[in-house]
Amino acid sequence: MRQFATTTFVLLIVLSGGCASVPMSSLDEDAAAKRFDVAPDKSNIYFYRDEEFGGAIAMPVALDGKVAGKTAANTYFLWIVEPGPHEITSLTENTATLKINAEAGRNHFVWQEVKMGMWTARSQLHEVSEEVGRKGVMECKRIAAQF
């Protein structure tokens, strides 16, 4: 029992501390994205993870079936997309998906919530209001997407 408690404690420390490494955008790209400008014929999807919990674990994320990269603690993606339906997937111990109907000229915000898993972190995705989303994005640094 003592060994189980020690292992669980170490796992909690690893999941709550540390910092996963992901490719970051430039400071200029981060600042530009935080102006929240959106073209009238496009839609912006901000996908952010503003928690320290699970910071040592990079979490793969896909947009419409294409891997965009991985999130780390206090990071975000900005995807400029065509209006219409889009599916976002977080590939952790579980596979979390969220469908968004992106509207032209509008920002959409998706929060990646980190959860405790059996062997590694799990995630849950939430579409949040612009007010909540902007606040979360402002606490984060922009990740360079793979596409």
C-alpha positions in Angstrom: 0.0 0.0 0.0 2.8 2.3 0.9 4.4 1.8 -2.6 1.1 2.6 -4.3 0.8 5.8 -2.3 4.3 6.8 -3.2 3.8 6.0 -6.9 0.6 8.0 -6.9 2.2 11.0 -5.2 5.1 10.9 -7.8 2.6 10.7 -10.7 0.7 13.7 -9.3 3.9 15.7 -9.0 4.9 14.9 -12.6 1.4 15.7 -13.9 1.2 19.0 -12.1 4.7 20.2 -12.6 7.3 20.4 -15.3 6.8 21.8 -18.7 6.3 20.1 -22.0 8.2 21.5 -24.9 6.2 22.5 -28.1 7.2 24.7 -31.1 6.2 28.3 -30.4 5.3 31.1 -32.7 7.2 34.3 -32.7 6.4 37.1 -30.2 5.1 39.2 -33.1 2.7 36.4 -34.2 1.5 35.9 -30.6 0.9 39.7 -30.3 -1.0 39.9 -33.6 -3.2 36.9 -32.7 -4.1 38.6 -29.3 -5.6 41.5 -31.2 -8.4 39.1 -32.1 -8.9 40.5 -35.6 -11.0 38.3 -37.9 -11.5 38.7 -41.6 -15.2 39.1 -42.6 -15.1 36.0 -44.8 -13.2 33.8 -42.4 -13.5 32.5 -38.9 -10.9 32.2 -36.2 -10.7 29.3 -33.8 -8.6 29.8 -30.7 -7.8 26.5 -29.0 -6.2 27.1 -25.6 -4.9 25.3 -22.5 -4.5 27.7 -19.7 -3.8 25.3 -16.8 -0.5 24.3 -15.1 -2.0 20.9 -14.2 -0.5 18.2 -16.4 2.2 20.7 -17.7 4.7 18.0 -18.2 2.5 16.3 -20.8 2.2 17.5 -24.4 -1.3 16.8 -25.8 -1.7 16.1 -29.5 -4.6 18.1 -31.2 -6.2 17.7 -34.6 -8.4 20.0 -36.6 -10.6 18.3 -39.2 -8.5 15.2 -39.0 -5.1 16.9 -39.5 -2.7 17.0 -36.6 -2.0 20.6 -35.7 0.6 19.8 -33.1 0.6 19.5 -29.3 -0.4 21.8 -26.5 1.5 22.4 -23.3 0.6 24.3 -20.2 -0.5 27.9 -21.0 -0.4 27.6 -24.8 -2.8 28.2 -27.6 -3.4 27.6 -31.3 -5.1 30.1 -33.7 -6.6 28.5 -36.7 -8.1 30.7 -39.5 -10.7 28.6 -41.1 -13.5 28.8 -43.7 -17.0 29.3 -42.2 -18.9 26.0 -41.6 -18.5 22.8 -39.7 -15.2 21.8 -38.1 -14.2 19.0 -35.8 -11.5 19.4 -33.1 -9.9 16.3 -31.5 -7.7 16.1 -28.4 -5.8 12.8 -28.4 -4.9 12.0 -24.8 -5.6 8.9 -22.7 -9.1 9.5 -24.0 -10.1 11.0 -27.4 -12.2 14.1 -26.8 -13.9 15.7 -29.8 -15.9 18.9 -30.3 -17.8 20.1 -33.4 -18.0 23.8 -34.1 -20.1 25.5 -36.7 -17.7 28.4 -37.5 -19.4 31.7 -38.4 -17.9 34.2 -40.8 -16.3 37.2 -39.2 -16.4 35.6 -35.7 -13.9 34.3 -33.2 -14.6 30.9 -31.6 -12.8 29.8 -28.4 -12.2 26.2 -27.3 -10.8 25.4 -23.9 -8.8 22.1 -23.5 -9.4 21.1 -19.9 -6.8 18.7 -18.4 -8.1 15.8 -16.4 -6.5 13.1 -14.3 -6.3 9.8 -16.1 -5.4 6.2 -15.1 -2.0 6.2 -16.8 -1.6 9.7 -18.2 -3.6 12.8 -18.6 -7.1 12.9 -20.1 -8.8 16.0 -21.6 -12.2 17.5 -22.2 -13.1 20.2 -24.8 -15.4 23.1 -24.1 -16.6 25.9 -26.4 -16.5 29.0 -24.2 -17.8 32.6 -24.6 -15.6 35.2 -26.2 -15.1 36.9 -22.9 -13.9 33.8 -21.2 -11.9 32.7 -24.2 -10.1 36.0 -24.6 -9.1 36.0 -21.0 -7.7 32.4 -21.3 -5.8 33.2 -24.5 -4.2 36.3 -22.9 -2.7 34.0 -20.2 -1.1 31.8 -22.9 1.6 31.8 -25.5 0.9 30.9 -29.2 2.0 27.6 -30.6 3.2 27.2 -34.2 0.7 24.9 -36.0 2.0 22.2 -38.3 -0.3 23.4 -41.1 
